Amino acid sequence: MDFNQTKLTRYEWETMEKKLEPAELTILKMIRNGYHDTECFASTKFTTRDVMKMEHEDKDYFIYDHFFKEPLATLCKSLELKPIVSKAPKKPLKTADKIRLQSQKSQFSDTVEFMVLHYLSRFSKSKKSRELYFYNIEYLSKHYDLNAYVKLMVVQFVARYEPEMDLLKGLENASLLLENNEVLTYRPITLHTHQKQIYQVMKEPGPKLIYYRAPTSSGKTLTPIGITQEYKVIFLCASRHIGLNLAKSSVNTGVKVAFAFGCKTADDIRLHYSAVRTFTEKNGRKRPVHSDGRNIDMIFCDIQSYEVTMLFMLSLFEKEKMVLFWDEPTITMDYETHPLHELIKEVWKVNQVPNIVLSSATLPNEQDLVVLSDKYLKRYEGKVHYIESVDETTQINLLDKEGCTIMPHTVFAHSQEELISFMALHKKSHLKFLSVQSCADLIRTFMEKDKDYGLLFRVLFTRLSDMTSYSIRMFYCSLIQQIKNWPEEMAAYERKSMLVISDKIVTETSHTLTYGPTIFLCERPVDWMNYFVEFSGIHASTMQDIEKKMEFNQDLSEKMIKIQKQIEDQTSKDEDNENKVKEQRFDVQTKTLIKEYEVLERRMKAIRLDPVYIPNTREHFAKWTNGLDYDTSCVFVSDIDDLVIQRVMKMEVDLQYKILLLLGIGIFNPVSNEYNELITELSEQKRLGVILANSDYIYGTNYQFCHAYIANDLKNMTQEKIIQAIGRVGRKEKNKRFTFRFQDNSLIPVLYSNGNPMEKNKLNELFL
């Protein structure tokens, strides 16, 4: 990974200005406002009361009478429930409210109440999936303030049918119920526990060191947005991309930011326009004064630029109201020596900011950081806080090379003692890696074997709604430590393969890459690029045809460049005459050149692969699968259009890089920044099917991947890097089947080890 930072490129500045999706912006505003109100929440789903802005105190009745009366009456009859009793209020509805009822009718079909009615209807017609629909009805009723009359129906429904719900059937279908259930998208968004905790600690007086260990994809990198409500934040990041993504989110929420990447002096610091306070005027144009940073809320810097950044901020603000938020401090701690180590020492040698947050999902345990904590206490006389939380919602299946789910009971099948020792230290950090269905299957198996386990389960789970992904995982963690005759039981426990783990992801197994992009982590990306191109099934004649077209186009392109230069020389004198340029009022010679250029442009030959070669197109799917339904497969296909193809074909990179991109696969080129910018752009837009990268790439991205591979040539992954890699999968979306696939089982014990002692030793040695 390249830690040498440079100033922001034009593309990076422009990317930062892009508006976020409304749903994402809603979450960011909640994180910001949550600093002062930790119980705030956000939701992208609405009840009829939210949609219908009526002032009448009995508006629930009129909404019920207008929309729900007839369907509820029908459902009461089919579900054998008592009819809903209602009485019209004495106060009539205003004309304006009557109009609202009519005009907003189309919006009501998307409300939570209509989804409740949908599940009630499905329940009445179903025999096999009753537990699922019952669970969903209760879930929505619990999380939303429903229309009063719909609520009456739900209360009566639950009382009538809850005794019939089979908890064992719930366990049998745990994946449908708790992992891949559409109702999970209705969960209101609240602050994570770790965000509530850190906000509370930040409000305490005095210097503070906070170890901030929260799971990947749980929003910890966005937490500084909230902290800016009281403090000025220096966000120190080894990964430029992570910093820029946070900056984009910050800008969209009104947080004023500045940048100090690759800075040698304060003159190199640049303010985002929202942070500019003063201007100078030159030749009638306003120019920002970047040395006036009084408006800054958060400044982003790299390790090399920290001293310059800190001194700049100290010249503007009191150090007691500043926070050093160090993102991923464990980077390079798995190396005995590294060029970054001396720079880290220098940061702590010069640091004057007493409030420090060390943020990473892979921080060592609290007891392993005593030396570092003692150094802080001696130097700053503050308090030390260790914040750790679990991920209760992310669902991801870890698969070994046989396609079987990786679970603690399989990893430690040889020793329950080692299992217990591991769980004591790592249960919180590894909880999100547990497949809920695999947990439920083991629970059900041993409930049937031993009635004591069944009794214990029924004490903790008295109703279907007690079952959550978190509660099932926690019960599993408790149960596996109590199972008697452990080695014999585990030897007899059946394992099932979910899918084939193969490197043939451009042909035979591409249909297993669903929902969104896949990341393929490997030691030698270029070798894998050559492998994928060679075994993509592209005929040699097709490759030759592409090469001929490229040579033809290259010849035309060189001629076009010369003509373009002539046109620019001819029109340079008219640059200040915007109307002349706009209306194309050129001389005869210039017009002739333009026509020549257009003729050459039309002669350019289109270069595209036949869809049968592009993974997960309908044609490709038909060739490589047998009898599967494309329309219900959820396969993800790349989006490489003609504009992208034209761009890449003009670049001076080897043919293999171009063919790989035509297949919808991205890889970073060691020498071409132009090619890498295109890959970055396509990655951000989720237009690539697969990205090939080495293990250091995981620190430079927070893209949403739906699947990941660790290739069989990647032998030296540390536990910290594996956890970070897993964290790239299943971010944001919570109700799909995400997988993390090991091509080599030798790395699985690394994930389930007690960690690399070098990492904690280096942190204690180098920090503070």
C-alpha positions in Angstrom: 0.0 0.0 0.0 1.3 3.4 -1.0 1.4 5.7 2.1 2.9 8.7 0.2 0.1 11.2 -0.2 -0.3 14.0 -2.7 -2.6 17.0 -3.0 -6.2 16.3 -4.1 -6.7 15.8 -7.9 -9.4 17.6 -9.8 -11.4 14.3 -10.0 -11.3 13.9 -6.2 -12.5 17.5 -5.7 -15.4 16.9 -8.1 -16.3 13.6 -6.5 -16.7 15.3 -3.2 -19.3 17.6 -4.5 -21.6 14.8 -5.6 -24.9 14.7 -3.8 -25.7 11.6 -1.8 -28.8 9.5 -2.0 -31.6 10.9 0.2 -31.6 7.6 2.3 -27.9 7.9 3.0 -28.1 11.6 3.8 -30.9 10.8 6.3 -28.6 8.4 8.1 -25.7 10.9 8.1 -27.9 13.7 9.6 -29.0 11.3 12.3 -25.3 10.5 13.2 -24.6 14.3 13.4 -27.7 15.1 15.4 -27.2 12.0 17.6 -24.3 13.7 19.4 -26.9 15.8 21.3 -29.7 13.2 21.2 -28.4 9.6 21.3 -32.0 8.2 21.2 -32.7 9.8 17.8 -33.6 7.5 14.9 -34.2 7.7 11.2 -36.4 5.6 8.9 -36.9 5.4 5.2 -40.3 3.7 5.7 -43.4 5.5 6.8 -46.8 4.9 8.4 -50.0 6.3 7.1 -49.9 8.9 9.9 -46.5 10.1 8.5 -47.8 10.3 5.0 -51.1 11.9 5.8 -50.5 15.3 7.4 -53.9 15.9 8.9 -54.6 18.0 12.0 -57.7 16.2 13.2 -57.2 14.5 16.6 -59.0 11.4 15.4 -57.3 11.2 12.0 -56.6 7.4 12.5 -60.4 6.8 12.3 -60.7 8.6 8.9 -57.6 6.9 7.5 -59.1 3.6 8.7 -62.5 4.3 7.3 -61.1 5.4 3.9 -58.4 2.7 3.4 -58.5 -0.1 5.9 -62.1 -0.8 6.9 -63.0 -3.2 4.0 -59.7 -5.1 3.8 -59.6 -5.5 7.6 -63.2 -6.8 7.6 -62.2 -9.4 5.0 -59.1 -10.4 7.0 -61.0 -10.7 10.3 -63.3 -13.1 8.6 -60.7 -15.3 6.9 -58.5 -15.3 10.1 -61.5 -16.0 12.4 -61.1 -12.9 14.4 -63.7 -10.6 15.9 -64.7 -7.6 13.6 -63.1 -4.3 14.3 -65.5 -2.0 16.2 -65.3 1.7 15.3 -67.3 4.8 16.0 -67.2 8.0 13.9 -65.9 11.0 15.9 -68.4 13.9 16.5 -66.0 16.4 15.0 -66.2 16.2 11.1 -63.2 16.2 8.8 -62.3 19.5 7.2 -62.6 19.8 3.4 -58.9 20.3 3.1 -58.3 17.0 4.9 -60.8 15.2 2.7 -58.9 16.4 -0.3 -55.7 15.1 1.2 -57.2 11.7 1.7 -58.1 11.5 -2.0 -55.0 13.1 -3.4 -52.5 11.0 -1.4 -54.1 7.7 -2.0 -51.3 6.5 -4.2 -48.7 7.0 -1.5 -50.5 4.8 1.0 -49.7 1.5 -0.8 -46.1 1.9 0.3 -46.8 2.5 4.0 -46.0 0.1 6.8 -49.7 -0.6 7.5 -50.2 -1.9 4.0 -47.3 -4.2 4.4 -48.9 -5.5 7.6 -52.1 -6.2 5.7 -50.0 -7.9 3.0 -48.5 -10.3 5.6 -51.8 -10.9 7.3 -53.2 -11.9 3.9 -50.3 -14.2 3.2 -50.6 -15.8 6.6 -54.3 -16.6 6.0 -53.4 -18.4 2.8 -50.2 -20.2 3.9 -49.6 -23.4 5.7 -45.8 -23.8 5.3 -44.6 -20.2 6.0 -46.9 -19.1 8.8 -44.0 -18.5 11.2 -42.4 -16.2 8.8 -45.5 -14.0 8.2 -46.3 -14.0 11.9 -42.8 -12.9 12.8 -42.9 -10.1 10.2 -46.3 -8.8 11.5 -45.0 -8.7 15.0 -41.8 -7.1 13.9 -43.5 -4.2 12.1 -45.9 -3.8 15.0 -43.0 -3.6 17.5 -41.0 -1.0 15.5 -43.7 1.3 14.2 -46.7 3.2 15.7 -49.4 1.8 13.5 -52.8 3.2 12.8 -54.9 2.5 15.9 -57.4 0.3 14.1 -54.7 -1.8 12.4 -53.0 -2.1 15.7 -56.2 -3.5 17.2 -56.3 -6.1 14.5 -52.6 -7.1 15.1 -53.1 -7.4 18.9 -56.1 -9.7 18.4 -54.2 -11.7 15.7 -51.1 -12.2 17.9 -53.2 -13.4 20.9 -55.1 -15.8 18.6 -52.2 -17.4 16.7 -49.1 -17.1 18.9 -49.8 -20.4 20.7 -49.7 -22.1 17.4 -46.2 -20.8 16.4 -43.6 -23.5 16.4 -40.2 -22.3 17.6 -38.4 -25.4 16.2 -39.8 -24.5 12.8 -38.5 -21.0 13.3 -35.0 -22.5 13.9 -35.4 -24.7 10.9 -36.1 -21.6 8.8 -33.7 -19.2 10.6 -32.1 -18.0 7.4 -35.5 -16.9 5.9 -36.6 -15.5 9.2 -33.5 -13.7 10.4 -31.0 -13.4 7.6 -32.8 -13.0 4.3 -36.0 -11.5 5.3 -37.4 -8.4 3.5 -38.9 -7.1 6.7 -35.4 -6.4 8.0 -35.3 -3.4 5.6 -38.0 -1.9 7.8 -35.8 -1.7 10.9 -35.6 2.0 12.0 -32.0 3.2 11.9 -30.6 4.2 15.2 -27.1 5.1 16.5 -25.0 2.0 17.1 -24.2 1.3 20.8 -20.6 2.2 20.3 -21.6 5.6 18.8 -23.8 6.3 21.9 -20.9 5.4 24.2 -18.3 7.5 22.5 -20.6 10.5 22.3 -21.2 10.2 26.0 -17.4 9.9 26.8 -16.6 12.9 24.6 -18.9 15.0 26.7 -16.9 14.3 29.9 -14.4 16.9 30.9 -10.7 16.5 30.8 -8.2 14.7 28.4 -9.3 11.3 27.2 -7.8 8.4 25.2 -10.5 6.3 23.6 -9.8 2.8 22.1 -12.7 2.6 19.6 -13.1 -1.0 18.6 -16.3 -1.5 16.6 -17.0 -4.0 13.9 -16.4 -3.1 10.3 -19.3 -1.6 8.4 -20.9 -0.4 11.7 -20.5 3.3 11.1 -17.4 4.1 13.3 -15.6 6.0 10.5 -18.7 8.3 10.2 -18.7 9.0 14.0 -16.4 12.1 13.7 -19.3 13.8 11.9 -21.1 13.8 15.3 -18.0 14.7 17.3 -17.7 17.9 15.2 -20.7 19.2 17.1 -18.5 20.0 20.0 -14.8 19.5 18.9 -12.5 20.3 16.0 -11.4 17.0 14.6 -8.1 16.1 13.0 -8.8 12.9 11.0 -5.5 11.1 10.5 -5.8 8.3 7.9 -3.2 6.1 6.2 -5.8 5.4 3.5 -6.6 8.4 1.4 -9.8 6.9 0.0 -11.4 6.4 3.5 -10.7 10.0 4.4 -12.1 11.3 1.1 -15.3 9.2 1.6 -15.8 10.7 5.0 -15.1 14.1 3.6 -17.8 13.7 1.0 -20.2 12.6 3.7 -19.2 15.5 5.9 -19.7 18.1 3.1 -23.1 16.7 2.4 -24.1 17.2 6.1 -22.8 20.7 6.3 -19.5 19.9 8.2 -16.8 22.3 7.0 -13.6 20.5 6.0 -10.0 21.0 5.0 -7.2 18.8 3.6 -3.6 18.4 4.5 -2.3 15.6 2.3 1.4 15.7 1.4 1.9 18.9 3.2 5.4 20.3 4.0 4.2 23.7 5.3 0.9 25.2 6.3 0.8 26.9 2.9 0.0 23.5 1.4 -3.3 23.1 3.4 -6.4 23.5 1.3 -9.9 24.4 2.5 -13.1 23.2 1.0 -15.1 26.2 -0.3 -17.6 25.7 2.6 -14.8 26.3 5.1 -13.5 29.4 3.4 -14.0 32.5 5.6 -12.0 35.3 3.8 -11.1 36.0 0.2 -8.7 38.2 -1.7 -9.5 39.8 -5.0 -7.3 39.6 -8.1 -8.2 40.7 -11.6 -11.8 41.0 -10.6 -11.9 37.4 -9.3 -12.3 36.3 -5.7 -9.7 33.9 -4.4 -10.0 31.9 -1.1 -7.5 32.6 1.7 -6.5 29.0 2.7 -4.5 30.3 5.7 -7.7 31.4 7.4 -9.1 28.2 8.8 -11.4 29.5 11.5 -14.4 27.9 10.0 -12.9 24.4 9.9 -14.8 21.6 11.7 -12.7 18.7 10.5 -9.3 18.5 8.7 -8.0 15.4 7.0 -4.3 14.6 7.0 -1.8 11.8 6.4 0.8 10.7 8.8 3.6 12.6 7.2 1.6 15.9 7.4 0.4 15.5 11.0 2.8 18.1 12.6 2.0 20.7 10.1 -1.8 20.0 10.5 -1.7 20.0 14.3 0.3 23.3 14.5 -2.1 24.9 12.0 -5.1 23.9 14.0 -3.5 24.9 17.3 -3.0 28.4 15.9 -6.8 28.6 15.5 -8.4 26.6 18.3 -7.8 25.6 21.9 -6.2 22.1 22.2 -8.8 21.1 24.8 -11.5 21.4 22.2 -9.6 19.4 19.6 -9.6 15.6 18.9 -7.1 13.5 17.1 -9.1 10.7 15.5 -6.7 8.1 14.2 -8.3 5.8 11.7 -6.9 2.2 11.5 -3.8 2.7 13.7 -3.0 -1.0 13.4 -1.9 -0.6 9.7 1.8 -1.8 9.4 1.8 -3.1 13.0 2.2 -6.6 11.6 5.7 -5.7 10.3 8.8 -5.9 12.4 10.1 -2.9 10.5 8.4 -0.5 8.2 9.1 3.1 6.9 5.9 4.3 8.6 7.1 3.3 12.0 9.5 6.2 12.4 6.8 8.6 11.2 4.4 7.2 13.8 7.0 7.8 16.6 7.4 11.4 15.3 3.6 12.0 15.5 3.6 11.1 19.2 6.8 13.0 19.9 5.3 16.3 18.6 1.6 15.7 19.5 0.0 18.3 21.8 -3.7 17.3 21.3 -4.8 15.6 24.6 -8.0 14.0 23.3 -7.2 11.0 21.2 -9.4 8.3 19.5 -7.7 5.2 18.1 -10.3 3.6 15.9 -10.2 0.1 14.4 -12.2 -3.1 14.2 -9.0 -5.0 14.9 -7.6 -3.2 18.0 -6.0 -5.6 20.5 -7.9 -6.4 23.6 -7.9 -3.9 26.4 -5.6 -6.0 28.6 -3.0 -6.1 25.8 -2.8 -2.3 25.7 -1.8 -1.6 29.3 1.7 -0.3 28.4 0.2 2.2 25.9 -2.5 3.3 28.4 0.1 3.9 31.1 2.2 6.1 28.8 -0.9 8.2 28.0 -1.8 8.6 31.7 1.7 9.8 32.6 1.8 12.3 29.8 -1.7 13.7 29.7 -3.2 12.9 33.1 -6.5 12.0 31.6 -8.8 9.0 31.5 -8.6 5.9 29.3 -11.8 4.4 27.8 -12.2 1.1 25.9 -15.3 1.0 23.7 -16.2 -2.3 22.1 -19.5 -3.4 20.6 -20.9 -6.3 18.6 -22.5 -6.3 15.1 -26.1 -7.6 15.7 -27.4 -7.3 12.1 -24.7 -8.1 9.4 -25.3 -11.5 7.8 -22.3 -13.2 6.1 -21.4 -16.8 5.5 -17.7 -17.7 5.7 -17.1 -20.7 3.4 -14.1 -23.0 3.3 -12.6 -24.5 0.0 -15.2 -27.3 0.2 -18.0 -24.8 0.3 -19.0 -25.6 3.9 -19.8 -22.9 6.4 -16.9 -22.1 8.8 -18.1 -22.1 12.4 -16.3 -22.2 15.8 -17.6 -25.8 16.4 -15.9 -26.9 13.2 -12.7 -25.0 13.7 -12.3 -26.3 17.3 -13.9 -29.7 16.7 -10.7 -31.2 18.2 -10.8 -29.3 21.5 -13.6 -27.8 23.4 -11.1 -26.3 25.8 -9.4 -24.3 23.1 -12.9 -23.2 21.9 -13.8 -21.9 25.4 -10.5 -20.1 25.6 -11.0 -18.4 22.3 -14.6 -17.4 23.0 -13.6 -15.7 26.2 -11.4 -13.3 24.3 -13.0 -13.0 20.9 -16.7 -13.6 21.1 -17.6 -10.0 20.5 -15.3 -9.5 17.5 -16.2 -12.7 15.8 -19.9 -12.8 16.5 -20.8 -11.3 13.1 -18.9 -14.1 11.4 -21.4 -16.7 12.6 -24.0 -17.9 10.2 -27.4 -17.7 11.9 -28.7 -20.7 10.1 -25.7 -22.8 11.1 -26.2 -21.6 14.7 -29.9 -22.6 14.5 -29.1 -26.0 13.0 -26.7 -26.9 15.7 -29.1 -25.7 18.4 -32.0 -27.7 17.0 -29.8 -30.9 16.6 -28.8 -30.8 20.3 -32.2 -29.9 21.5 -33.4 -33.1 20.0 -30.5 -35.1 21.5 -30.8 -33.8 25.0 -33.9 -32.5 26.6 -31.9 -30.3 29.0 -30.8 -28.2 26.1 -34.4 -27.9 25.0 -35.5 -26.8 28.4 -32.7 -24.1 28.4 -33.8 -22.9 25.0 -37.4 -22.6 26.0 -36.6 -20.6 29.1 -34.8 -18.0 27.0 -37.1 -18.2 24.0 -40.8 -18.2 25.0 -42.1 -16.6 21.8 -41.1 -16.3 18.1 -40.2 -12.6 18.5 -37.5 -13.5 21.0 -35.6 -15.0 18.1 -33.2 -12.5 16.6 -29.9 -13.0 14.8 -28.1 -11.7 17.9 -30.0 -13.9 20.4 -29.6 -17.0 18.3 -25.9 -16.4 18.0 -25.4 -15.7 21.7 -27.3 -18.9 22.6 -25.2 -20.9 20.2 -22.0 -19.4 21.8 -23.3 -20.5 25.2 -24.4 -24.0 24.0 -21.2 -25.1 22.3 -19.3 -24.5 25.5 -21.7 -26.9 27.4 -22.0 -29.8 25.0 -20.9 -33.1 26.5 -18.6 -35.6 24.8 -17.4 -32.8 22.5 -14.9 -34.6 20.3 -17.3 -37.5 19.6 -20.3 -35.3 19.0 -18.3 -33.0 16.6 -16.9 -35.9 14.7 -20.4 -37.2 14.1 -21.9 -33.8 13.3 -22.8 -33.5 9.6 -21.4 -30.7 7.4 -23.0 -29.6 4.2 -21.5 -27.8 1.3 -23.4 -24.7 0.2 -21.7 -24.2 -3.2 -18.6 -25.0 -5.2 -15.6 -22.7 -4.3 -13.8 -22.5 -7.6 -11.5 -20.0 -9.4 -13.6 -20.4 -12.5 -15.5 -17.2 -11.7 -15.6 -16.0 -15.3 -17.3 -19.2 -16.5 -18.7 -22.1 -14.5 -19.3 -20.4 -11.1 -20.0 -16.8 -12.1 -23.7 -17.4 -11.4 -22.9 -17.6 -7.7 -21.8 -14.0 -7.7 -25.1 -12.3 -6.9 -26.5 -8.9 -5.8 -23.4 -6.8 -6.4 -19.6 -6.7 -7.0 -17.1 -9.3 -5.8 -13.6 -8.6 -4.5 -10.9 -11.3 -5.4 -8.0 -10.9 -3.0 -4.7 -12.4 -4.2 -0.9 -12.2 -3.9 -0.3 -11.8 -7.6 -3.2 -9.9 -9.3 -1.5 -9.8 -12.7 -1.1 -13.6 -12.8 -4.8 -14.0 -12.0 -5.6 -11.4 -14.7 -3.8 -13.5 -17.3 -5.5 -16.7 -15.9 -9.0 -15.2 -16.1 -8.5 -13.8 -19.7 -7.0 -17.1 -20.8 -9.8 -19.3 -19.4 -12.6 -16.8 -20.2 -13.6 -19.0 -23.2 -12.9 -16.2 -25.7 -11.9 -17.7 -29.0 -8.5 -17.0 -30.4 -10.1 -15.5 -33.6 -12.1 -13.1 -31.4 -8.9 -11.9 -29.7 -7.2 -11.5 -33.1 -10.1 -9.5 -34.3 -10.0 -7.2 -31.3 -6.3 -6.6 -31.7 -6.7 -5.7 -35.4 -9.5 -3.3 -34.6 -7.4 -1.7 -31.9 -4.4 -1.3 -34.3 -6.8 0.3 -36.9 -8.3 2.6 -34.3 -4.9 3.5 -32.9 -3.8 4.6 -36.3 -6.9 6.8 -36.7 -6.5 8.1 -33.2 -3.0 9.4 -33.9 -4.2 11.2 -37.0 -7.1 12.6 -35.0 -4.8 13.9 -32.3 -2.8 15.8 -34.9 -5.9 17.3 -36.4 -7.2 18.2 -32.9 -3.9 20.1 -32.3 -4.3 22.0 -35.5 -7.9 22.9 -34.6 -6.8 24.2 -31.2 -4.0 26.3 -32.7 -6.4 27.7 -35.3 -9.1 28.6 -32.7 -6.8 29.8 -29.9 -7.2 33.4 -31.0 -11.0 33.1 -30.4 -10.9 31.7 -26.9 -12.2 35.0 -25.4 -15.0 35.2 -27.9 -17.5 32.7 -26.3 -20.3 33.4 -28.8 -18.1 32.8 -31.8 -16.9 29.5 -30.4 -20.4 28.5 -29.3 -21.9 29.3 -32.8 -19.0 27.5 -34.6 -18.2 30.7 -36.6 -14.8 29.5 -37.9 -12.8 30.1 -41.0 -12.9 27.7 -44.0 -9.6 26.0 -43.0 -10.8 25.3 -39.5 -14.1 24.0 -40.7 -12.3 21.6 -43.1 -10.2 20.3 -40.3 -13.3 19.7 -38.2 -14.9 17.7 -41.0 -11.8 15.7 -41.4 -11.8 14.9 -37.7 -15.5 13.9 -37.8 -14.9 11.6 -40.8 -12.0 9.8 -39.0 -14.2 9.5 -35.9 -16.9 7.8 -37.8 -14.4 5.3 -39.2 -13.4 4.1 -35.7 -14.4 0.5 -35.3 -16.6 -0.5 -32.4 -15.0 -3.0 -30.0 -17.2 -5.1 -27.9 -17.2 -8.7 -26.6 -20.1 -11.0 -27.5 -22.3 -11.2 -24.4 -21.7 -14.9 -24.2 -18.2 -14.2 -22.9 -19.3 -11.5 -20.3 -20.0 -13.1 -16.9 -23.7 -13.2 -15.9 -25.2 -11.8 -19.0 -28.3 -13.8 -20.1 -26.3 -15.5 -22.9 -23.4 -16.3 -20.6 -25.7 -17.7 -17.9 -27.5 -19.9 -20.4 -24.1 -21.4 -21.6 -22.7 -22.1 -18.1 -25.7 -23.1 -16.0 -28.0 -26.0 -16.5 -31.7 -25.4 -15.9 -31.4 -22.4 -13.6 -33.8 -19.5 -14.0 -32.0 -16.3 -15.0 -34.8 -14.0 -13.9 -34.8 -15.2 -10.4 -31.1 -15.8 -10.0 -30.1 -12.3 -8.7 -26.8 -12.6 -10.6 -24.8 -9.4 -10.9 -23.5 -8.3 -14.3 -21.0 -5.5 -15.0 -21.9 -2.4 -16.9 -19.1 -1.5 -19.3 -20.6 0.7 -22.0 -19.2 2.1 -25.3 -17.9 5.3 -23.6 -15.8 3.3 -21.1 -14.6 1.0 -23.9 -13.5 4.0 -26.0 -11.6 5.4 -23.1 -9.7 2.2 -22.2 -8.9 1.4 -25.8 -7.0 4.7 -26.1 -4.9 4.0 -23.1 -1.3 2.8 -23.3 -1.7 -0.4 -21.3 -1.3 -4.1 -22.3 -4.1 -5.8 -24.1 -4.8 -8.1 -21.2 -5.9 -5.1 -19.0 -8.3 -4.0 -21.8 -9.8 -7.5 -22.3 -10.2 -7.9 -18.5 -12.2 -4.7 -18.3 -14.4 -5.8 -21.3 -15.2 -8.9 -19.1 -16.3 -6.5 -16.3 -13.3 -7.2 -14.1 -11.1 -4.4 -12.6 -7.4 -4.5 -11.7 -5.0 -1.7 -10.8 -2.2 -1.0 -13.2 1.3 -0.5 -11.6 2.2 2.3 -14.0 -1.0 3.9 -15.6 -2.7 6.4 -13.4 -5.2 7.1 -16.2 -6.3 3.4 -16.1 -6.4 3.3 -12.3 -8.6 6.4 -12.2 -11.1 4.7 -14.6 -11.1 1.6 -12.4 -11.7 3.7 -9.3 -14.5 5.6 -11.0 -16.2 2.3 -12.1 -15.7 0.8 -8.7 -17.4 3.7 -7.0 -20.3 3.4 -9.4 -20.6 -0.4 -8.8 -20.2 -1.1 -12.5 -17.5 -3.8 -12.2 -18.5 -7.4 -11.5 -15.2 -8.3 -9.9 -12.1 -6.4 -8.6 -8.7 -8.1 -8.5 -6.5 -6.7 -5.8 -3.8 -7.6 -3.3 -4.5 -7.7 0.5 -3.4 -4.1 1.1 -6.3 -2.9 -1.1 -8.7 -3.6 1.8 -7.4 -0.5 3.6 -8.0 1.7 0.6 -11.7 0.9 0.0 -15.0 0.9 1.8 -17.0 -0.1 -1.3 -19.9 -2.4 -0.9 -19.0 -5.9 -1.9 -21.4 -8.8 -1.8 -18.9 -11.6 -2.0 -15.1 -12.0 -1.5 -12.5 -14.6 -2.3 -9.1 -15.1 -0.6 -7.1 -16.8 -3.4 -5.0 -19.8 -2.7 -1.8 -17.9 -3.5 -2.4 -15.5 -0.5 -0.6 -17.3 2.2 0.6 -14.6 4.7 -2.6 -12.9 5.7 -2.8 -11.9 9.4 -5.9 -12.2 11.5 -6.2 -8.4 11.4 -6.2 -8.3 7.6 -8.6 -11.2 7.3 -11.1 -9.4 9.6 -10.7 -6.2 7.6 -11.2 -8.1 4.4 -14.4 -9.7 5.7 -15.5 -6.2 6.7 -15.6 -5.2 3.0 -18.5 -7.6 2.4 -22.2 -7.0 3.3 -21.9 -3.4 4.2 -25.1 -1.4 4.5 -27.5 -4.0 3.1 -28.6 -6.6 5.6 -31.0 -9.0 4.0 -29.1 -10.8 1.3 -26.9 -13.9 1.1 -23.4 -12.6 1.3 -20.4 -14.9 1.3 -16.6 -14.8 2.0 -14.8 -17.7 0.3 -11.5 -19.2 1.3 -9.7 -21.1 -1.5 -7.2 -22.3 1.0 -8.2 -23.7 4.4 -4.8 -22.9 6.0 -5.9 -19.3 6.7 -9.0 -20.3 8.7 -7.1 -21.2 11.9 -5.4 -17.7 11.6 -8.9 -16.1 11.7 -9.7 -18.2 14.8 -6.4 -17.6 16.6 -5.6 -15.3 19.5 -4.1 -12.8 17.1 -0.6 -11.7 16.1 1.4 -10.7 19.2 3.6 -8.5 17.0 0.6 -6.1 16.4 -0.1 -5.4 20.1 3.6 -5.2 20.9 4.2 -2.7 18.1 1.3 -0.6 19.2 2.6 -0.5 22.7 6.1 0.3 21.5 5.4 2.9 18.8 2.4 4.8 20.1 2.7 7.6 22.6 
